Amino acid sequence: MKPLPDVGNLGLKRRAGMFRWARAWGPNGWTRRRLGVVTGVIVVGIWVLGAVAAPFAPYGADEQRLLEAFQPPSVRHPFGTDDLGRDVLTRVLFGGRYTLSLALVVVLLTGLFGMTIGVIAGYFGGWVDEVLMRATEVVMAFPAIILAMAIVVALGPGLINAGLAMALVWWPPYARLARGETLVVRRLEYVEAAVALGQRPWGILWHAITPNILSTLIVLATIDLGAAVVTAAGLSFLGLGATPPTPEWGAMVSAGREILAQWWVASFPGLAIFMTVLGFNFIGDGIRDLRDPHRRGQG
């Protein structure tokens, strides 16, 4: 005969659980645990709003004023001017439109493609899994940045070619993660019930499996946005991405590296890259903590 539960111990456990919940989700716990993600949202939001508002800047991105060349930061030019008298702040704001858009498009496309490959491989298994995963491993065998550089060299420099090269080498981590999550989810009861009811495989993939692995991929995509910003800027820095006079962050850092005496020309675009990457990492870590019950329950 099953023994009756200890009501007193259950009450203590319930109160202890409520105390842990209050610590984790109360005002102090909320502030402490989400300070990083809030900071990340604010930092990224500032640069996104700046990029959106760039056309309303008092100067044009390519507006040259040779008599005002190499002016240090001031009230008139908060980020100073470059060798052609162009306002660096305006160019940094316009540069965010190129760099952030390229990173977002690359991560979105590669995430969708990699998730599709991984879900199909994990659900069907067998030779389908073998073929898709071997192809994934072939791409992963090469360093992503080196392979992207080789592709851009073959296609020619430019933002579109740089984005295409990044997309071709960026999808394998999403495929591997989606496959691993699919292998776990496909054994759950509701998936087996859908199979027993005769639902078609594509319907199961779309309605039962994909929604339940999406949160994990979103965490990876959020953190990957920072890496995509660095890679896009790196390709432009090497002359393989945006070409002058396009005001892209990496290209601006490259243009300013030869005039170190005027430190502001390269420093402010570099600071934009640094802050944006840090912001995306904070957001990704915060989302991971929110969906991880073990992290969420810690005091």
Secondary structure, 3 states (H helix, E strand, C coil): CCCCCCHHHHHHHHHHHHHHHHHHHCHHHHHHHHHHHHHHHHHHHHHHHHHHCHHHCCCCCCCCCHHHCCCCCCCCCCCCECCCCCEHHHHHHHHHHHHHHHHHHHHHHHHHHHHHHHHHHHHHCHHHHHHHHHHHHHHHCCCHHHHHHHHHHHHCCCHHHHHHHHHHHHCHHHHHHHHHHHHHHCCCHHHHHHHHCCCCHHHHHHHHHHHHHHHHHHHHHHHHHHHHHHHHHHHHHCCCCCCCCCCCHHHHHHHHCCCCCCCHHHHHHHHHHHHHHHHHHHHHHHHHHHHCHHHHCCC
